[in-house]
Amino acid sequence: MTLELVVTAVGPDRPGIVHAVTAALLSVAGNITEAQQFCDAASGRFFMRVCFTSEADQPDTLIGDAFKPVAARCDMQWQL
């Protein structure tokens, strides 16, 4: 069964965030269907929203395992 999921992430702006997030999705066979991101220059905060599909049996667990190190490394809060 294909699930449609959305992950949002917020944290300090820095190089490599988009790469890290998309690599984490790739590692759990996520297929990105839509993505938006922007940086608020006044606050230096980065915001990202990614829609993707997954056929994983336990996407919450797999995606959580993939995102926790990314979130820690990039100092981001995220939500699935």
C-alpha positions, -999 to +999 in steps of 0.1 A: +000+000+000+014+034-010+011+061+017+012+098+011+032+116+038+044+151+046+074+160+066+081+196+079+113+208+093+125+241+109+159+251+120+188+275+116+197+281+080+229+264+068+243+247+037+233+211+031+199+209+047+179+201+015+205+174+006+204+159+041+165+158+042+162+144+007+189+118+013+171+106+045+139+102+024+158+083-003+173+060+024+137+048+032+127+046-004+106+078-002+095+093-035+092+131-033+061+144-050+063+181-039+088+202-020+090+238-008+117+255+013+127+290+022+149+309+045+137+338+066+166+362+062+155+383+092+156+354+117+181+331+098+156+303+101+151+276+074+116+261+067+110+230+046+079+210+037+082+178+017+054+156+004+064+121-005+051+086-010+063+055+007+054+018+005+072+010+038+054-012+062+062+011+092+070+045+077+068+063+110+096+041+125+117+041+094+114+078+087+120+086+124+152+065+124+164+083+092+154+118+103+167+118+139+204+120+130+196+147+103+176+167+128+203+165+154+231+174+129+211+203+115+196+215+148+161+212+134+126+204+148+106+182+124+072+166+122+058+138+101 
